Amino acid sequence: MKGAEFDQFFKTLVRRLRKEIHLSDITYTAIEVIPGFKEDFIHYFFPALDTNEEIEVTREFALASGDGQPDFVFSAESWDLIVENKIWDRNYHFHQYGKAPLEPGKLVYVGLIANHAVSVPSTWQFRHWSAFVDNFHKKNYGAFNLVLAAYLSYVKEICTMAEFEHFTFDSNSLFALTHFVRMLERALRTIKCLLRDCR
């Protein structure tokens, strides 16, 4: 399968898999399948964390307190990292996650990744999905580069990121107008979802 075929496959998934839970599931799959992506994902939030230990990733981890289910928990021997993913939902769980260790004697770190700007508590790390795409687009995962590129295309589609690359008006061509219309359509779709509290 070539890059364009991977890309088309993942872009088509967006038609049905448009919710945060789907983005989290596909991200979890990428973390588990692409060698080195798990460590890079962790370092994207907390660069100093030791990833030489064995690290287990859990989707929708049930807190012992019964007070929530973080999207991702990365568990190493000496630390746990909670990462919450948000697209439309504004319940960030600041009052729930990271207040206490998940296991006695282990440090707990907390991160949030969203497709909109968020002010987070000082103990949290915030990352934007668009910056994530820019950052990971530069990474080299060898034989898995095509898989990563297709995954990043999915992220861009589901997070309704406008494509500004090669966006110039040219009086000799209507091609730039097509890019503008696509960008405007995505912006209107995003606003419509926000007004309907789209989930």
Protein Blocks (a to p, Z undefined) as FASTA:
>chain_A
ZZklmmmmmmmmmmmmmcfklmmmmmmmmmmmmghklmmmmmmmmmmbcckbccdddehi
acfklpacdfbdcddfkbccdddddfklcceolmmgopacfbghiacddddddfbdcddd
fkbccddfklmmmmmmmpcehjmmmmmmmmmmmmmmmnopacfehpacdfkbcklmmmmm
mmmmmmmmmmmmmmnopZZ
